Amino acid sequence: MSSWSSEHVFEHPWEEVVRAAFRKYPNPCNPAVYGVDVVDRTVCPKGTIQTHRLLSTEFPLPDVAARIIGTPEKNFISEHSTLNPRNKLLKLESRNLTLGHLVSVHEHLEYFPHPQDKSKTCLKQQSVVKVNVPFLSGYLEKLLIENFEKNAQKGRNGMEWVMNKIKEEDSNKVKFETSPDILSQIETKFKKEAEDLKQSMDSFLKNAQATGSPL
C-alpha cells in the first residue's frame, strides 16, 4: 500500500470553491471524467448535506500499468460527500468500483476556509493506493502515485475553470434580471406611442372646436 498527500490554497472564498467542487466535472482541464450521476442526497436534521454520486471516467492507469493489468472500457468511481454549511467544511471520499480486486484507489479531500484569510480556501488531499498483483505491487503502486502527482494540477486547473464559468453565469444572470426583456420594451414603446397619439387627437379636437372647422 502506498499513499500520497498534498495541500493547496485557492484564492477564492469557501462558498465559491464548494459550488465549483459540485460542478467540477466535466471540464476541459480534466477530460478523463465524462459523466456524473447523483445516486442519493440527504439533508440531515443538523443541516449537513450528504451526497452519493457515481462518476464515469477513464481508468487512471499509466500506460505501463495498463498493459500489465488491462483497462476496461468504462470505469466507475463511487463518491460520498458531506457538506457542513455551518462549520464551512466539505469532505469527499471516493473509491474505484472497477477492477477493485486488482487495484484499490481511495481518495479523501477536505475544503475549508483559510484560518488566516477567509477570502481563501484550503484543500487537503490524500490518496491511498493498493495493488494486488504478485511481484509487481510495489512497482505499480509507485507508478500510480506518480500519476496522481502529475494529475493534481489538472484537477486544480479544472476547479479554476469551473469557478470562472460560474462567475460568468452569475454576471449574465444579473444583467438579464436588471434589464427589461424584449416584450417589456415593445409594450413600453406602444404605450408611449398611444399616449402621444391621444395627446395629438385631443389638441386637434380643441383647435377644431375653437375655429369652428368641420371635422
N, C-alpha and C positions, 0 to 999 in steps of 0.2 A: 504494500500500500504506500502511495506517495501523495503528498499534499502541496498545495501552492496557495499563497495568500497575497493580497495587495490592498492598498488604501489609496483613495483618490478624493480630491475636493472639487466639486462643481461650483462654478461662480454664479450660482442661481439659488433662490430660496427653496426651502424644502417642498413647499406646495407645488412649485413648478416642476421640480425633479420627479416627484411622485406621479404627477399627471403623465409625464413622459415615460416613466417606468411601465405604466399600464398600457401605453400605446407604443412601446418600443419597437414592436415588430408588426409588419415588415418595414425595413428601412434599407436604403441603398448602400449603407456602410457595412451592413452585415446581412447579405442576401441568403445566407445559409438557412435562416428561419423564414419559411414561406407561408406558414399557417398558424393561427392561434384560435382555439375554441374554449369558451368558458363552460366547464363541466358543472360547477356549482358555486354559488355565492351566498354567504350567510352574514347577516348583521347580528352580532351578539348583543345581549342586554346592556353591557357596559360600553357599547358604541364601537367596538372593534369590528372590522370587516374581514372575513376570511373568504378567500377565493381559491378555487381549484381550476387550473387551466391545463389544456393539452396543447403542446407545441409540436408542430410538424417541421422537421429540419432535415438537412443533410447530415449524415453521421460524421461527427467531428474527429475523424481519424487521419493522421498523417499518411502520406502515400505508402510508406514502408509498412506501417501497421495495417493498413487496409489490405495490402497484398497478402499479409500473413493471416489475418483474421477473416477477411472478406467484408464486403459492405452491402447491406440491404438497400433496396430501392427507396424505402421510407424509414425514417427514424422518428420515434415519438418520445417526448420528454414530458414527465408529469411535474407540474409546478404548483406548489402550495404557498400562498402569501397571507400575511397577517398585517393589516393596516390599522394602526392606532392613532387616530387624528388628535386625541387629547395629549398624548405624550410625544407626538410627532416622530413616530418610528414605523418604518416599513421593513418587514422581514420577508425574504423569499427563499424557499427551499426547493430545489429541483433535482430529479433523478431521471436517468435514462431508462426507458422501458424496453427498448430494442437491444438485443444481444446482451441482456443483463447477466446471463450465465457466464459470459466471457469477459465483459468489460462493465465495471460499475463506476459511474461518474456522479458524485454528489456535490452540488454547488449550494453555497449559502451566501446571501447578500443582505446587507443592512444599510438603509438610508436614514440619516438623522441630521438635524441641524448642526452646523459647526459650533462648538462650545464657545468660541470667542467672537464669532461673526455670524449672526443669524441670517445674513444675506447670502450665505454659502451653505452647501450641503456636503456632508461626508459620506463616502461609500466605503464600506468594508466588505471585502470579497474573499471567499475561501473555497477552494476546490479540492476534493479528495478523490483519488483515482485508485482503483484496484483491478488488476488484470489477472484472470485465471487461465493462463496459458503456460504449461510446463516449460521450464528452462528459459522462457522469454519474458516473464512477468516484469522483472526489473527494467529490462531494456524498453519494453513497450510503454510502461508507466512513465519512464523518463521522456519518451517522445511525446506522450500526451500532455505532460506538464509543460514542456517547451511550447507545445501548440497553444495551450491556454495563455501563456505569457505573450505570444505573438498576437493572439486574437483579442486580448484585453483592451487594447487601444481602439480596435474596431467597435467594440461594444460602447465605449465612451463616446466615440465619434457619432455613433448611432443615436445615443441619448441627446447629444447636442443638436443633431439634425432634427429630431422629433420636437425638441423644445422650441427651436426656431420656427418650425412648421405650426406649432400651437399658437405662438405669438402672432404669426401672420394671420391665422384663422380668427383669433380674438380681435385683431385690428380691423379686419374686414367686417366682422360682425358688428362692431361698434359703428363703423361707417354706415352700414346698412340700416341699423336701428335709428341712427340720428338724422338720416336724410330721408325725405319723403319718397315713396315709390312712384313709379310712373303713372299709376292710376290716380294717386292723390294729386300729382302735378296737373294732370289733364282736368280733373274735377275743379281744381282751383282756377285754372285758366278759363273754363267755361263759365264759372260763377262770376268772374271779373268781367268777361265779355257780356254776359247777360245784364249785369248791373250797369255797365256803360251804355248798352242799348236802351235800357229802361230810362236812364237819365236823358239820353238824346231824344227819345219819344216824348217825355214829359216837357222838355224845353220846346220841342216843335209844336206841341199842342197849345202851350201857353202863348207862343208867338202868333199862332193861327187865330186863337180867340181874341187876342188884343188887336189885331189888324182887321179882323172880320173876314179873313180869306176863307174861301170854301175848302173843305177837306176832301 
